[in-house]
Structure formats: C-alpha cells, structure tokens
Amino acid sequence: MRRHLFALLMLACAGCTPVVTKINVTDMAKSDSLQLRDMRPSAEKEGKIFSLLITSKEYGILRAGDAKLSPPPVRLLQHEAFEKFAAMDHQPQVTVYHFVIYENMRSQLRSGALGAGVGGVLGGLIGNAMASHDASSQTSIVDERTFSSTSDEYLRGMYTSTENPDKASVYIIYIDTDIDGKKVFTRTVASMKPHGDQNPFADGVRLAIKNHLSRYEVGAMATAATASVAPTAPTVTSAAPATTADASTQASQTAPTDGATMSMAQSVANQLRCGAVRADGNSIFVASCGSYDVAIDCGDGSCHPTHTVSTKGNQ
C-alpha cells in the first residue's frame, strides 16, 4: 500500500519541480568545444504525465524532461561523443533530432492498486512481487517513419512482451542523431529496478548513449572524412580542342565514382531522410525514399538532388 501510494505521489509530482538525478562527469568543460545542434521538438525537453486515471490506456506512462538529469541528456551525449571521437583529426558535426525518455510503470502501479484493494498478506505479496520484477537492458535500431507516424505519443513508451516479459517498470529511451553525415536512430529499454547503490535512471541514460554511439565506427568515419577532401586534379594530356558541349559531356563521364563521391551522395540522401544510395551512371546516384526515389548529381565536384524518380510499384 505504501509503495503504491509513493509511486502515485511520484507521478503526481512529475509536473512539479522534478527530483534531479546528478551524474558526476570528470572534465566536463573540455567537451564544450564539440559543435552540437539540438533540433529536438520542444516537447521532448519537458516532463509530462499522460494519465493518473487507472482505467486510462495512458495510465502509468510519463515523459521525463531534461530538468530531471544533471547534466541534461543532450549535454551528456555531447560529452560522450567528444570522448569517443577524440582520436579523430577533426571534431565531428553532431545534430540531435530526437532524445526523449519515457517511464513505463503501468503494470507495477496497477498491481500495487490491486494489492491495496485486496489488503492484508495477499495484498502485500502482490505488491512485493511486482516490485521485484526486472528487465534486461537492450538497444535496437528504430525506423524513423514508424516513430514519426505514431498517432498517440504515449505509445512510444510501450514495450513488447519479448522486450519485457516480466512487465517490469522500465525506461524507454529514443536517440536520433546525425554525426558527420551518418544518421542513427536507436531505442533502448532499461530497467527501473535499482541494483545496489547505482541510480537506475542515470545508468539507463548512460547505457542508451553508449549503445547509440557504438553504432558509429571511429575508423570508418575518419576514413570517410579523409576521402571527402577534394580529389587531386586529373593529369592533363594533349588532345584536340573540344567544344563546350563536348567538354561538359566529358566532365560528366569522367566524374569520380569512388567511395568519396558515394559518401557525399549518401550525406545528401541522409539530409533528405532517404535510404542507401546506388550508382546510376558515372556521376548520378539514386536514393530510395520510400514510395519514390531521388536522383543525386555529383558531376560538378559537389552533390545535390535533381529530381524524383517513380519506383516500379508506382509507375
């Protein structure tokens, strides 16, 4: 009964000044130099209770705002990215599109209410059983279109029976970033059950950031950055004068199609929120964007989208 009332009190006060979880980070100031753009929707920075009504489909789910963690989640991500990419010869460009944390305590609160209603020894057993439930932490890749098309926000705080078979209270953390042209969107499920003296909220957020950044390979990013340097001018050989039209055609046919060019084309595709690019000629690449494709021209030393292309299914 006391545990249930305490949990309800925590939910009721989620809209008040939150209890701040502090994380001690050594040499935090040194990561200020890493450029990071926070492009998140403003709602992701604020706390919200979806419902306190036990019969509601939104009951027991809330959004944890930035103020609940010190340093704030995005600042912590900035520091961890700085540490991870410190060995690179340049500082990466980081853009954060989503970083939002949900807390799902639905099953524990409902069982607590049931235990309070039953009362006595049986009610206490029900409450204790739910409090002992735990979940394994896991991180997976998210489809951004599925995330964006979710009709009711509280659904983003739901878990599957495979992710959380014991229906333990969990944090569900979404992180969506673009680092040097590579876009990664992850979802982490982490248990809210304390383990020893560790703070489960701090542990969950740090684990989500670590697992998210692990999707970026430092060596591959450094190679891509080196390859993106303007290519050496081609050797000039004597040839018969060419007309303007011939020169334009020749430039298009001899444009580089190596990994550097494909990397630049992929960067454009990422900005358009499209998938992997494929070569469609010496200087043309095509990226799949769901129901249509986009042609990207890299013939003039830079890459830019030119037009859409209907997919076979829509022709």
Order of alpha helices (4+ residues) and beta strands (2+ residues): alpha-beta-beta-beta-beta-beta-alpha-beta-alpha-alpha-beta-alpha-beta-beta-alpha-alpha-alpha-alpha-beta-beta-beta-beta
